[in-house]
Amino acid sequence: MEIVKEKIDQTVALLDELGLDCWIVFVRETAMASDPALPMVVGHDVVWQSFFIYTRGGEAIALVGNFDQENFKRSGCFTEVHAYTKGVSQDFRKILNRIDPEQVAVNFSTDNVAADGLSHGMFLLLQDYLKKTPYAERLVSAEELISKLRSRKLPSELALLEKAATLADEAWQKAVDKIKPGMTERQIGDLIDDLIRQAGDTPSFPTIVNAGSKSAPGHSLPTDAKVERGDLLHVDFGVRHDNFCSDIQRLVYFKRPSEASAPEGLQRAFDTVSGIITETATLCKPGVKGYRVDSRARQRLKEAGYPEYQHALGHQLGRDVHDGGAIIGPCWERYGVTPTIPLEAGNAFTLELEIMLPETGCAGLEEDVAVTDAGARFLGPRQTELTVK
């Protein structure tokens, strides 16, 4: 719960920075419908309707069902813990009247899924509870607050992300020694997942495996396609360690009997992708907007004679693989305002792109980085040389 307490302290500072009087996380039955903010600043699931209220003055108030209250008292994270039995609305209004906020930030957003945890039904309930109070007209989006809270990683959070990235690389190094021609994508995926679980962790998302050009890269699950000589094996996976995620892509080429090394075209594609990651990492500094970094990557691909990739160069990492907030991506409709949000020190991102090689496979790499004043710092060991077997 130590990180939860640290994030609550960070919340109070952000409320003051953004000029917000209070932030409310309103949830129920969180095992079925959890709010993405819950693990950051609450730390426990609840069953009944519950309010978690954070104020600019430093209060952290939990208003929960009577059977849920003990967890929050024990946590030591809240300045006040209130319990109810028959209904929550009256106690909620009393607390709000005492605080008397000019703005009430709640969790809705059109651009950031991490800030959109308040369901429509819960929003209607909230409006009903606030009926005939001045606060019904004071509701504002908590999007900017949540974006900064998730994005500005604490040193303890960055340490866990670094550990997750290192563990992913360790799993890959063990897997490479065991992967052989004739294995299916499913077998390779299972091997990597088993190695992750043997270390006491879990995959941060379903492992993606591409045996040469026999399957499409992206978010597709492994198939029964077999890796053969002349195939470029592409794997996209990550490790969830202590609730923090890594996300990396790795490559290995299985050379034909007649080949002494990888084909020239493959080596050139690998070097191009790796070089772009190196260059764009130097651009990831506080104040830089993500679309500008993404634009440099696309420019370099075009100069090298390759087509653009069809996604963002980087997404944020944290408690989830796609952690919300700013992205390093193009100004496309699908990304809303997120490519225009300035990067901040402590943001953690992936840097990822690929070059598709017909008959060979997906030459894609992905690395995890943290933004610093001097540019991005790589959180785990990189793949800078093409593995050839």
C-alpha positions in Angstrom: 0.0 0.0 0.0 3.0 2.3 0.2 2.8 3.3 -3.5 -1.0 4.0 -3.0 -0.1 6.4 -0.2 2.6 8.0 -2.4 0.1 8.4 -5.3 -2.5 10.0 -3.0 0.2 12.5 -1.9 0.9 13.1 -5.6 -2.8 13.6 -6.2 -3.0 16.4 -3.6 -0.1 18.2 -5.2 -1.7 17.8 -8.7 -5.1 19.2 -7.5 -3.3 22.3 -6.3 -1.2 22.5 -9.5 -4.4 22.2 -11.7 -6.5 24.5 -9.5 -9.0 21.7 -8.7 -10.7 21.6 -5.3 -11.5 17.9 -5.2 -11.5 14.7 -7.2 -14.1 12.0 -6.7 -13.7 8.3 -7.7 -17.2 6.8 -7.5 -17.4 3.0 -7.9 -19.4 -0.2 -7.1 -18.8 -4.0 -7.5 -15.3 -3.3 -8.6 -14.5 -7.0 -9.2 -17.0 -6.7 -12.2 -16.5 -3.1 -13.3 -13.3 -1.6 -12.0 -12.2 2.0 -12.5 -8.6 2.3 -13.9 -7.9 4.8 -11.1 -8.7 2.3 -8.4 -5.3 0.5 -8.1 -3.5 3.9 -8.0 -5.3 5.7 -5.2 -7.6 3.2 -3.6 -5.9 -0.1 -3.4 -8.8 -2.4 -2.6 -11.9 -3.6 -4.3 -15.4 -2.7 -3.0 -18.8 -4.2 -3.3 -21.3 -1.5 -2.4 -21.4 2.0 -3.9 -18.3 3.8 -2.6 -16.9 7.4 -2.8 -13.2 8.2 -2.6 -12.7 11.9 -2.3 -9.4 13.7 -2.5 -9.1 17.4 -1.8 -6.7 20.2 -2.5 -6.3 20.7 1.2 -4.9 17.2 1.7 -7.9 15.2 2.7 -8.4 11.6 1.5 -11.8 10.5 2.4 -13.3 7.0 1.9 -17.0 6.5 2.2 -17.8 2.8 1.8 -20.2 0.1 2.8 -19.9 -1.1 6.4 -18.5 -4.5 5.4 -15.7 -2.8 3.3 -14.5 -0.3 5.8 -12.0 -2.4 7.7 -9.6 -2.7 4.7 -9.4 1.1 4.3 -8.9 1.7 8.0 -6.0 -0.8 8.1 -4.4 0.7 4.9 -3.5 3.9 6.6 -3.9 5.7 3.3 -7.0 7.7 4.2 -7.4 10.7 6.5 -11.1 9.7 7.1 -13.0 6.4 6.6 -16.8 6.6 6.9 -19.2 3.6 6.6 -22.8 3.4 5.7 -25.5 0.6 5.8 -28.8 1.7 4.3 -27.7 4.2 1.7 -24.8 6.4 0.8 -26.4 9.6 -0.7 -27.0 11.5 2.6 -23.5 10.9 4.0 -22.0 11.9 0.6 -23.8 15.2 0.5 -22.8 16.0 4.1 -19.1 15.5 3.2 -19.4 17.5 0.0 -21.2 20.3 1.8 -18.4 20.5 4.3 -15.7 20.6 1.6 -17.8 23.0 -0.5 -15.7 22.6 -3.7 -15.9 25.0 -6.7 -15.0 22.2 -9.1 -15.6 18.5 -8.7 -13.5 16.4 -11.0 -14.9 13.0 -11.9 -13.8 10.2 -14.2 -15.0 10.8 -17.7 -13.1 11.4 -20.9 -13.5 11.0 -24.7 -9.7 10.6 -25.4 -8.2 8.8 -22.5 -9.6 5.4 -21.5 -7.7 5.5 -18.2 -9.7 8.6 -17.2 -13.1 7.2 -18.3 -13.9 4.9 -15.4 -17.2 6.4 -14.4 -19.9 4.4 -16.2 -23.0 6.1 -17.7 -25.2 4.5 -15.1 -22.9 5.7 -12.2 -22.9 9.1 -13.7 -26.7 9.2 -13.7 -26.6 8.0 -10.0 -24.2 10.8 -9.2 -26.4 13.4 -10.8 -29.3 12.1 -8.8 -27.4 12.3 -5.5 -26.4 15.9 -6.4 -29.9 17.0 -7.4 -30.8 20.3 -5.7 -27.2 21.0 -4.7 -24.9 23.5 -6.3 -22.4 20.8 -7.1 -24.5 19.3 -9.9 -23.3 22.1 -12.1 -19.7 21.9 -10.9 -18.7 18.6 -12.4 -15.6 18.6 -14.6 -13.5 15.9 -16.3 -10.7 14.5 -14.3 -8.8 13.6 -17.5 -5.9 16.0 -17.1 -5.5 15.1 -13.4 -5.5 11.3 -14.1 -3.3 11.6 -17.1 -0.6 13.4 -15.1 -1.1 11.1 -12.1 -0.6 8.0 -14.2 2.1 9.5 -16.4 4.4 11.1 -13.8 5.9 7.9 -12.5 7.3 7.9 -9.0 10.9 6.5 -8.5 9.3 3.4 -6.9 7.1 2.9 -10.0 10.0 3.4 -12.4 12.0 0.8 -10.4 9.2 -1.7 -10.9 8.9 -1.0 -14.6 12.7 -1.4 -15.0 12.5 -4.8 -13.2 9.6 -5.9 -15.5 11.6 -4.9 -18.6 14.7 -6.8 -17.3 12.6 -9.9 -16.5 11.2 -9.9 -20.0 14.6 -9.8 -21.5 15.8 -12.6 -19.2 12.8 -14.7 -20.3 13.7 -14.0 -23.9 17.3 -15.0 -23.5 16.3 -18.3 -22.0 13.7 -18.9 -24.7 16.1 -18.2 -27.6 18.2 -21.1 -26.5 15.2 -23.5 -26.7 13.5 -22.3 -29.9 14.2 -24.4 -32.9 12.9 -24.7 -36.5 9.8 -26.9 -36.6 8.2 -25.3 -33.5 4.8 -23.8 -34.0 3.9 -20.2 -33.0 1.7 -21.7 -30.2 4.6 -23.8 -28.8 6.9 -20.7 -28.8 4.3 -18.6 -27.1 3.7 -21.2 -24.5 7.4 -21.6 -23.9 7.9 -17.9 -23.3 4.8 -17.7 -21.0 6.0 -20.7 -19.0 9.4 -19.1 -18.5 7.7 -16.0 -17.2 5.5 -17.9 -14.8 8.4 -20.0 -13.6 10.0 -16.8 -12.5 6.9 -16.0 -10.4 5.3 -13.4 -12.7 2.6 -13.4 -15.4 2.6 -12.2 -19.1 1.4 -8.6 -19.3 -0.7 -9.5 -22.3 -1.2 -12.5 -24.6 2.1 -13.2 -26.2 2.2 -12.6 -30.0 4.4 -14.8 -32.2 5.0 -14.5 -35.9 6.7 -17.3 -37.8 8.2 -15.4 -40.8 5.4 -14.2 -43.1 3.0 -17.0 -42.3 0.9 -14.9 -39.9 0.0 -11.3 -39.6 1.7 -9.1 -36.9 -0.4 -6.9 -34.7 -2.6 -8.3 -32.0 -3.3 -11.7 -33.4 -2.8 -14.8 -31.2 -0.2 -17.5 -32.2 -1.2 -20.1 -34.7 0.0 -23.6 -35.7 2.3 -22.1 -38.3 5.8 -23.5 -38.0 9.1 -21.6 -37.9 11.3 -22.8 -40.7 14.8 -22.0 -42.1 14.6 -18.7 -43.9 12.0 -17.3 -41.4 12.4 -14.2 -39.3 10.8 -15.0 -35.9 9.1 -12.0 -34.4 7.8 -12.1 -30.8 5.9 -9.3 -29.0 5.4 -9.9 -25.2 5.9 -8.5 -21.7 6.0 -9.3 -18.0 3.7 -8.1 -15.3 5.8 -7.8 -12.2 4.2 -6.6 -9.0 1.4 -5.0 -11.0 3.7 -3.1 -13.4 4.1 -4.1 -17.1 6.8 -4.3 -19.7 6.2 -4.6 -23.4 9.1 -5.6 -25.8 9.5 -7.1 -29.3 12.4 -9.4 -30.2 13.7 -11.0 -33.4 15.7 -14.1 -34.4 16.5 -15.2 -37.9 16.9 -18.9 -38.8 19.3 -19.0 -41.7 19.1 -21.4 -44.5 21.8 -24.1 -44.9 23.3 -22.1 -47.8 23.5 -18.9 -45.7 26.4 -17.8 -43.6 24.5 -14.8 -42.2 21.2 -13.0 -42.5 20.2 -11.7 -45.9 21.4 -8.2 -46.7 17.9 -6.8 -47.0 16.9 -8.2 -43.6 20.1 -6.8 -41.9 19.4 -3.4 -43.5 15.8 -3.4 -42.2 16.9 -4.4 -38.7 19.6 -1.7 -38.6 17.1 0.9 -39.8 14.5 0.0 -37.1 17.1 -0.1 -34.4 18.7 3.2 -35.5 15.3 4.9 -35.5 14.7 3.8 -31.9 18.1 5.1 -30.9 17.5 8.4 -32.6 14.0 9.0 -31.4 15.0 8.1 -27.8 17.2 11.1 -27.8 14.2 13.3 -28.6 12.0 12.2 -25.8 12.6 15.1 -23.4 10.2 17.1 -21.2 8.1 19.6 -23.1 8.4 17.8 -26.5 5.1 16.7 -28.1 4.7 13.1 -29.1 3.7 13.8 -32.6 7.0 15.5 -33.3 9.0 12.4 -32.2 6.7 10.1 -34.2 7.2 12.4 -37.3 11.0 12.0 -37.1 10.6 8.2 -37.2 8.4 8.4 -40.2 10.8 10.8 -41.9 13.7 8.4 -41.4 11.7 5.4 -42.7 10.8 7.4 -45.8 14.4 8.5 -46.4 15.5 4.8 -46.2 12.8 3.8 -48.8 10.4 2.0 -46.5 6.6 2.6 -46.0 5.3 4.1 -42.7 4.1 1.9 -39.9 0.3 2.1 -39.2 0.3 2.9 -35.5 1.9 5.2 -32.9 5.6 5.0 -32.3 5.1 4.7 -28.6 2.4 4.3 -25.9 2.8 4.8 -22.2 3.6 1.9 -19.8 2.7 1.5 -16.2 0.1 -0.6 -14.3 -1.3 -1.4 -17.7 0.5 -2.1 -21.0 -1.4 0.9 -22.5 -1.3 3.3 -19.6 -3.2 6.3 -20.9 -2.1 10.0 -21.1 0.2 11.3 -23.8 1.3 9.1 -26.7 4.2 9.3 -29.2 2.1 9.1 -32.3 0.6 11.0 -35.3 -2.2 13.4 -35.1 -4.8 10.9 -36.3 -8.5 11.0 -35.3 -8.2 7.8 -33.4 -5.7 9.3 -31.0 -7.6 12.5 -30.1 -5.5 15.1 -28.3 -3.0 12.6 -26.9 -0.2 13.2 -29.5 -0.2 16.9 -28.6 0.3 16.5 -24.8 3.8 17.4 -23.9 6.0 14.7 -22.5 7.1 15.0 -18.9 10.0 13.6 -16.9 9.1 10.3 -15.4 6.8 9.3 -18.3 7.4 5.7 -19.4 6.9 4.7 -23.0 7.5 2.0 -25.6 9.4 2.9 -28.8 8.3 0.5 -31.5 8.1 0.2 -35.2 8.6 -2.5 -37.9 9.4 -3.0 -41.5 7.5 -5.8 -43.3 9.7 -8.0 -45.5 7.7 -10.3 -47.9 8.7 -13.9 -47.6 10.8 -13.2 -44.6 8.6 -11.6 -41.9 8.1 -8.7 -39.6 11.4 -6.8 -38.7 9.9 -5.2 -35.6 11.6 -4.1 -32.4 10.1 -2.5 -29.3 11.9 -1.1 -26.2 10.8 0.4 -23.0 12.1 3.8 -22.0 11.6 6.6 -19.4 11.7 10.3 -20.2 14.5 12.3 -18.7 15.9 15.8 -19.2 18.7 14.2 -21.3 16.4 12.1 -23.4 14.9 8.7 -22.9 16.6 6.2 -20.7 16.2 2.5 -21.7 14.6 0.6 -18.9 15.9 -2.8 -19.9 18.6 -4.4 -22.1 18.0 -3.6 -25.8 18.3 -5.8 -28.8 20.8 -4.0 -30.9 22.0 -6.9 -33.0 20.0 -9.4 -35.0 20.2 -12.9 -33.5 20.9 -15.5 -36.2 20.7 -19.2 -35.6 
